[in-house]
Amino acid sequence: MGEKIKEEVLSIEMPPDSIDDEVNLEDIEGEESIEQYIKEEDPLEEPLGNNGVITGNSTADRDVYSNLDLSKLKREDRRCALIVILCNLKGEIKNSFLAQATGFTVKSVRRLRHRIERDQEDPFDMIPKQRTDSEAIRTVRDRHLIRQVEALIRQNRGISIRQIAHRIAGTDKSPSLATITRLVHEDLRYRSYSSRRGQFLSPRMMEKRVEVGTKLLNILKQPKESHMVWFFSDEKIFCQQQKHNRKNNWWLVRSPFEVARVKEVKFPAHVMVFGVVSSQGYVMPPYFFEDGLKLNADVYIEVLRTHVLPWIRRVVRGQPWVWQQDGARPHTARATTAFLDAEGVRYVPPNSWPPNSPDLNPLDYFVWSEVERISNATPHATKESLTAAITSSFNRLKQTVVEKACARFRGRIIDVINAGGDYID
């Protein structure tokens, strides 16, 4: 028993100024002499109780320790004390006593003992606090890395996050792909968007859009009659093949071989449709042009006379209305304007509709895409099937939805003017 106590005392490293030079523990022999020496040198020390807790000599002694605030100690300091106790006592101590002595939970003590005893980890590597994943990422995502990533993005807006991580991989930090992803989304607040498509606009075209758009806006602000109903028109060519978007069309299956294949024919059939909607939300049944028919002024006038004007006059019921058409040649031909004048139709003059402006026509920025989304959700084997699907899609358009889409017309003109004639979609 004396030799064991002697080894434990000698194994404790004490600072040089705390060692009594006049006493040499090697000269003390025997169990009784060592115990007597320890007791004489530290009269406050008491033997351990049954629960492994040291009890003081008096209430005053216990008050001294109870008044100490262990929360001021850093977590690394308490972990260091825990490891020292474990190493000095060679693990022969209860987890509950260690938890009580160091302020850790029993679960934390058990986990640390497993790392030492079972995983054979170096105790000195356990003293620094292990950083969580978020703390580690934040350490890597410093200002220097953020500026470096932002510089790469400004050089090439089309660069991918994977390419950014590959470009920085040769630096001293070498952050992971997940780190770069969080940096781009959380620190720089960038989001990935697909590139937009639009008709080419030269500076002269943009200037013309602003000029004519301002003239059209003045017509809207100063109508000849109040509560004027607007009728918007346009043509579109539909294809019998299925409308497919590889970015948005996804299937939830167990194998890629279960995904339905989008089949395409080599020479698909097409059909040209003429559509009309009103600012009150009314939708004219679609008019289908004959196959191979070339649209000219005569054909356009015939469609207006037999199909469009009768439907408009049934809808307006005596209200004032105005006809909108784009700058296509059949629309602006002298024969067409003469026919509209003879029928007493108010229409937007050819020089008052902005050129190259599909972003101003409700059929272009809403109706056609909505109809095609429904009609071409599946492929069509025949042209009759396609025309029936288009007619059904027109009938499914809700009047309130179309009215809201047409109500955006004036605001979009203002947006085009504020954008300097550039596209706003």
Number of C-alpha atoms within 10 A of each C-alpha: 10 14 12 10 14 18 11 12 14 12 12 11 7 10 7 8 7 7 10 8 8 6 10 9 12 8 7 14 12 12 14 11 12 18 15 10 13 13 13 11 10 9 9 12 14 13 10 10 9 7 9 13 13 12 15 15 12 9 9 10 12 12 11 9 11 10 8 9 8 12 9 8 10 11 16 14 15 18 20 18 16 21 22 14 18 19 14 14 12 10 14 10 12 14 19 16 15 21 17 12 14 19 16 17 14 16 12 12 22 15 11 19 20 13 15 17 10 9 10 10 14 10 16 9 9 16 17 12 12 11 10 9 9 10 11 12 18 13 11 19 19 12 11 10 16 16 13 12 20 18 11 15 17 10 9 10 10 12 13 13 18 13 12 19 19 15 13 18 14 10 9 7 11 14 18 15 16 13 17 23 17 15 23 20 12 11 14 13 9 13 8 12 7 7 6 6 8 10 9 11 14 11 12 9 16 21 16 17 26 22 17 19 26 19 15 19 16 11 13 12 9 9 11 10 10 10 10 15 16 18 21 20 20 19 18 14 12 18 18 24 21 17 16 14 8 7 7 7 7 9 11 8 9 8 8 9 8 10 12 8 7 11 10 11 10 6 8 13 16 16 18 20 17 18 21 24 23 25 22 19 19 19 25 19 18 21 17 18 17 11 10 9 9 9 13 14 19 13 14 14 19 12 16 16 14 10 15 20 14 11 15 19 12 9 15 15 8 8 12 15 21 15 18 21 18 24 18 13 13 18 18 17 16 12 14 20 19 12 15 17 12 9 11 9 15 14 17 15 15 18 13 19 21 25 18 17 19 17 18 24 22 25 24 17 16 15 23 19 12 16 21 18 15 16 25 20 14 17 19 19 13 11 15 12 13 23 22 11 20 22 16 16 20 21 15 13 16 12 17 12 14 21 18 14 18 25 15 14 17 15 11 17 25 15 17 23 21 12 13 15 26 20 21 14 12
